[in-house]
Amino acid sequence: MNDSTLNLQDFTSDTPLVVPPSPLPPRHQPGEVFLKGPIPWAWLVRAGQLPGRALHVALVLWREAGCKNSRTVPFRLSLAVQFGIHPDTARRGLHALIKAGLISTRYIPGRYLEVTLLDASNLNAQ
């Protein structure tokens, strides 16, 4: 064997290459659904303090608002069902969000429930 000849076997390993995870938070992949922010922290904290699945319903509403780039969005029970939320539970979550002053609603007969996300500055010290 010549000293100038390289043997590739000398450079291989049976141990798989481990790439350390990125220190950055995970990001969605192209085409994946994601939650668009920023969402006011005071708003989220208040929603998180509500009973039941109100926070789950709130996240569905914020996702829709991000997709539509509007604070007023139609509420569809089918989106809440993706979270495993029963339709009655989703309705109770909506009522809790209304009572907390986080959203307002308007029913459009024959169509859907229109939900408007309210400013966190409207929250009174509850």
C-alpha positions in Angstrom: 0.0 0.0 0.0 1.3 3.4 -1.0 1.5 6.1 1.7 -0.2 8.6 -0.6 -3.3 6.4 -1.1 -6.3 7.2 1.0 -8.5 4.5 2.3 -12.1 5.8 2.7 -12.8 3.2 5.3 -10.5 5.1 7.7 -13.0 8.0 7.5 -16.3 6.2 8.1 -18.0 5.3 11.3 -20.9 3.1 12.4 -22.1 5.8 14.7 -24.7 8.0 13.1 -24.1 11.7 12.8 -26.1 13.6 15.4 -27.0 17.1 14.5 -27.7 19.2 17.6 -31.1 20.9 17.7 -31.3 24.5 16.9 -31.5 26.9 19.8 -34.3 28.7 18.0 -38.0 27.8 18.7 -39.5 25.3 16.2 -41.1 26.8 13.0 -43.8 25.5 10.9 -43.0 23.8 7.6 -44.2 25.2 4.3 -47.9 24.4 3.8 -48.4 23.6 7.5 -51.0 25.4 9.6 -49.6 27.7 12.2 -50.7 30.2 14.8 -49.9 33.8 13.8 -49.0 36.4 16.4 -48.2 38.4 18.2 -51.1 37.8 20.7 -51.2 40.2 23.6 -49.9 38.4 26.7 -52.6 39.9 29.0 -55.3 38.6 26.6 -53.8 35.1 26.7 -53.4 35.1 30.5 -57.0 36.2 31.0 -58.2 33.5 28.6 -56.1 30.9 30.4 -57.7 31.8 33.7 -61.2 31.0 32.3 -62.8 27.6 33.1 -63.1 24.7 30.7 -61.8 24.9 27.2 -62.0 28.6 26.8 -58.3 28.9 26.0 -58.6 26.3 23.3 -61.5 28.2 21.7 -59.5 31.4 22.0 -56.6 29.8 20.1 -58.9 28.7 17.4 -60.2 32.3 17.1 -56.7 33.8 17.0 -55.6 31.3 14.3 -58.6 32.3 12.2 -57.9 36.0 12.8 -54.3 35.5 11.7 -55.3 33.7 8.5 -57.9 36.3 7.6 -55.7 39.2 8.8 -58.8 40.5 10.6 -60.0 40.8 14.2 -63.5 39.8 13.1 -63.9 36.2 12.0 -66.6 33.7 11.5 -66.6 31.0 14.2 -66.9 27.5 12.9 -67.5 24.6 15.3 -65.6 22.3 12.9 -62.4 24.1 13.8 -63.0 23.5 17.5 -63.7 19.8 16.9 -60.1 19.6 15.5 -59.0 20.3 19.1 -61.2 17.5 20.3 -63.7 20.0 21.7 -67.3 18.9 21.8 -69.5 21.6 20.2 -71.4 22.3 23.5 -68.0 22.7 25.2 -66.9 25.2 22.5 -70.1 27.2 23.0 -69.4 27.4 26.7 -65.9 28.5 25.9 -67.3 31.3 23.7 -69.6 32.4 26.5 -66.7 32.5 29.0 -64.7 34.6 26.6 -67.6 37.0 26.1 -68.2 37.3 29.8 -64.5 38.0 30.3 -64.6 40.8 27.8 -62.2 39.2 25.4 -64.5 38.8 22.4 -67.8 40.2 21.2 -70.2 38.2 18.9 -72.9 38.9 16.4 -75.1 36.2 15.0 -75.8 36.6 11.3 -79.1 34.7 10.7 -78.8 31.8 8.4 -75.0 32.1 8.1 -72.7 32.0 11.1 -71.6 33.5 14.4 -69.3 36.5 13.8 -66.6 36.9 16.5 -64.6 40.0 17.1 -61.4 39.8 19.2 -61.3 42.8 21.6 -58.2 44.7 22.7 -56.4 43.6 25.8 -56.5 47.2 27.0 -60.3 46.8 27.4 -59.7 44.2 30.1 -60.6 45.4 33.5 -58.7 44.2 36.5 -60.5 40.9 37.1 
